[in-house]
Amino acid sequence: MSPTPENPGLLNWGLIIFLGMIWGAAFMAQSIALDGFGPLSLAAYRTAIGGAALWLIAAAMGQGLGQISQVAGRQGWLFSVWIGIASFALPFVLLSWGLQHVPSAFAGITMGMLPLLVLPLVAIFSPEEGIGPRRIAGVTLGFIGLVILIGPEALTAEGSDKALWGRLACIGAACCYAVGSVSTRRAPKMPPVAFAAVTLVVAAALLLPIALWREGLPKDLHLGPVLALLYVALLPTAIANVIRVRVITTAGSLFMTMTNYMVPVWAVVFGTTLLGEQLPPQTYVALALILSGIAISQSRSIQTALARRGKKRP
């Protein structure tokens, strides 16, 4: 029986759990990679390796990059450039820099806020999608969690507090992802894997010269940082895009949103157990509020999907 949004199937369940794990582990891997690469270099090599891998995958799937011109024309390339900057180049740099000063688990929790950050942008740029009382309540709860996550010292910390700036950089990266997500929704229809490959190549073309100018070539590299870079570039950046397309096309985008709950939890698990990160109690309170906010904001969609599933059962 083929998978559907009503019956995703065991394979799709396994795939989204796998996605939650590899995306959640990406923050830990970036922290390790920063022991051998500067933040600009990490972002640049991540986009370059990931873009090259996706380029090959797209070609193998019959999604040549030339199809973007054929299907979407000049508008498709303009969106590709913009999304390459907003969804990859800028947030990757912010995240890499921020991870020098905050635990990887913290970064994972801020990325978990993405569904809540998207909602206000949807209300402005995609009003046809609607944002009702539940979504407003969810955003409000998530915002409270965000304030707790940043910490009360945000109101009193001086400009030299790099931990505070690291937190703000991670939140800025999440905001960039939100802008990129809404922009992707507004983009013309294009072959998805080829589209993702082009956006990564655009980001790499922008970041590589800047990284070489500011940080030069990495020196005295060790195996750990190199393997961590390869992990971040290939699994969460390249392979995950292919899996994501497969899940959405067979089980639906609502089912895909289940990863929103998994990523921050896995980030905390990996950060605390494998890196030995110590998190203050406020971090766990913030995580609970953010996950609750996501649940409330998506509760109507989940109820609708369950009701449709119930009607289709014989």
DAKATA-V360459 format. One record per residue. N is the residue number from 1. SS is DSSP state (a for helix, b for strand, c for the rest). PHI is phi in whole degrees, -180 to 180 (999 if undefined). NEAR is the number of other ideal C-beta (glycine too) atoms within 10 Angstrom. Layout:
N_SS_PHI_NEAR, N_SS_PHI_NEAR
This chain:
1_c_999_5, 2_c_-71_6, 3_c_-69_19, 4_c_-139_15, 5_c_-58_16, 6_c_-80_16, 7_c_-133_13, 8_c_-62_19, 9_a_89_14, 10_a_-64_8, 11_a_-62_12, 12_a_-67_23, 13_a_-62_15, 14_a_-63_10, 15_a_-68_21, 16_a_-74_20, 17_a_-66_13, 18_a_-62_16, 19_a_-62_23, 20_a_-58_20, 21_a_-70_19, 22_a_-71_20, 23_a_-71_23, 24_a_-66_26, 25_a_-77_24, 26_a_-62_27, 27_a_-72_32, 28_a_-62_28, 29_a_-63_24, 30_a_-66_27, 31_a_-61_22, 32_a_-69_21, 33_a_-63_26, 34_c_-69_20, 35_c_-73_11, 36_c_-126_19, 37_c_-130_23, 38_c_-73_17, 39_a_-61_23, 40_a_-67_20, 41_a_-65_24, 42_a_-59_29, 43_a_-64_30, 44_a_-68_27, 45_a_-69_22, 46_a_-63_32, 47_a_-70_27, 48_a_-67_19, 49_a_-68_19, 50_a_-63_28, 51_a_-65_25, 52_a_-63_17, 53_a_-64_20, 54_a_-66_26, 55_a_-59_21, 56_a_-66_12, 57_a_-64_18, 58_a_-61_23, 59_a_-64_14, 60_a_-66_9, 61_c_-89_14, 62_c_78_10, 63_c_-107_22, 64_c_-62_14, 65_c_-63_16, 66_a_-65_9, 67_a_-65_16, 68_a_-63_22, 69_a_-66_13, 70_a_-67_11, 71_a_-86_14, 72_a_-117_19, 73_a_66_11, 74_a_-62_8, 75_a_-63_12, 76_a_-63_22, 77_a_-70_15, 78_a_-64_13, 79_a_-65_21, 80_a_-62_24, 81_a_-66_16, 82_a_-63_17, 83_a_-71_25, 84_a_-60_25, 85_a_-78_20, 86_a_-74_22, 87_a_-97_23, 88_a_-128_28, 89_a_-59_24, 90_a_-68_22, 91_a_-67_25, 92_a_-64_26, 93_a_-67_25, 94_a_-60_23, 95_a_-67_27, 96_a_-62_26, 97_a_-67_22, 98_a_-63_26, 99_c_-68_25, 100_c_-72_14, 101_c_-126_16, 102_c_-133_22, 103_c_-64_25, 104_a_-62_27, 105_a_-62_27, 106_a_-60_30, 107_a_-61_30, 108_a_-63_26, 109_a_-68_29, 110_a_-64_30, 111_a_-67_24, 112_c_-65_30, 113_c_-81_28, 114_a_-51_19, 115_a_-60_21, 116_a_-77_26, 117_a_-69_23, 118_a_-70_23, 119_a_-58_20, 120_a_-61_16, 121_a_-69_17, 122_a_-62_18, 123_a_-61_15, 124_a_-87_9, 125_a_-101_13, 126_c_-135_14, 127_a_-62_9, 128_a_-66_5, 129_a_-77_13, 130_c_79_10, 131_c_-145_18, 132_c_-94_9, 133_a_-59_9, 134_a_-64_16, 135_a_-68_24, 136_a_-64_15, 137_a_-63_15, 138_a_-64_23, 139_a_-63_23, 140_a_-62_14, 141_a_-64_21, 142_a_-65_26, 143_a_-66_17, 144_a_-61_16, 145_a_-61_25, 146_a_-65_21, 147_a_-62_14, 148_a_-65_18, 149_a_-64_23, 150_a_-64_20, 151_c_100_17, 152_a_-63_10, 153_a_-69_12, 154_a_-62_13, 155_a_-83_8, 156_c_-124_9, 157_c_-65_16, 158_c_-86_7, 159_c_-63_7, 160_c_-83_7, 161_c_-76_14, 162_a_-71_15, 163_a_-62_15, 164_a_-63_19, 165_a_-66_17, 166_a_-64_21, 167_a_-62_24, 168_a_-65_16, 169_a_-65_24, 170_a_-64_29, 171_a_-67_21, 172_a_-61_19, 173_a_-62_24, 174_a_-63_22, 175_a_-64_20, 176_a_-62_22, 177_a_-61_22, 178_a_-64_23, 179_a_-62_20, 180_a_-63_22, 181_a_-65_18, 182_a_-66_21, 183_a_-63_17, 184_a_-65_17, 185_a_-63_13, 186_a_-87_10, 187_c_-72_18, 188_c_-65_13, 189_c_-64_9, 190_c_-142_22, 191_c_-55_22, 192_a_-63_19, 193_a_-71_22, 194_a_-63_25, 195_a_-61_28, 196_a_-64_31, 197_a_-64_27, 198_a_-63_25, 199_a_-63_28, 200_a_-69_31, 201_a_-64_21, 202_a_-60_22, 203_a_-62_29, 204_a_-64_24, 205_a_-62_16, 206_a_-79_20, 207_a_-83_26, 208_a_-58_17, 209_a_-61_11, 210_a_-66_15, 211_a_-64_24, 212_a_-66_13, 213_a_-70_9, 214_a_-85_11, 215_a_-119_15, 216_c_69_10, 217_c_-78_8, 218_c_-64_16, 219_c_-125_6, 220_c_52_5, 221_c_-74_13, 222_c_-113_10, 223_a_-62_8, 224_a_-57_13, 225_a_-60_18, 226_a_-66_16, 227_a_-64_13, 228_a_-63_23, 229_a_-62_24, 230_a_-62_15, 231_a_-61_20, 232_a_-62_28, 233_a_-73_24, 234_a_-93_18, 235_a_-85_21, 236_a_-68_23, 237_a_-95_24, 238_a_-101_24, 239_a_-61_18, 240_a_-61_20, 241_a_-65_22, 242_a_-68_17, 243_a_-63_17, 244_a_-59_20, 245_a_-62_18, 246_a_-64_15, 247_a_-66_23, 248_a_-64_16, 249_a_-74_11, 250_a_-105_17, 251_a_-119_23, 252_c_97_17, 253_a_-72_12, 254_a_-64_14, 255_a_-61_20, 256_a_-64_19, 257_c_-67_15, 258_c_-59_19, 259_a_-65_22, 260_a_-60_21, 261_a_-83_17, 262_a_-83_18, 263_a_-58_24, 264_a_-65_28, 265_a_-67_18, 266_a_-63_25, 267_a_-60_29, 268_a_-67_24, 269_a_-60_16, 270_a_-68_22, 271_a_-65_25, 272_a_-81_17, 273_a_-88_10, 274_c_-93_12, 275_c_-101_15, 276_c_67_8, 277_c_-71_19, 278_c_-102_10, 279_c_-111_16, 280_c_-69_11, 281_a_-55_7, 282_a_-62_14, 283_a_-64_20, 284_a_-73_14, 285_a_-63_14, 286_a_-62_27, 287_a_-60_23, 288_a_-63_13, 289_a_-66_19, 290_a_-66_28, 291_a_-64_20, 292_a_-65_16, 293_a_-62_26, 294_a_-63_24, 295_a_-61_15, 296_a_-66_20, 297_a_-67_25, 298_a_-105_22, 299_a_-64_14, 300_a_-63_14, 301_a_-64_14, 302_a_-65_13, 303_a_-63_11, 304_a_-64_11, 305_a_-64_16, 306_a_-66_11, 307_a_-65_10, 308_a_-63_11, 309_a_-63_13, 310_a_-65_9, 311_a_-68_8, 312_a_-85_10, 313_c_-74_7, 314_c_-67_2
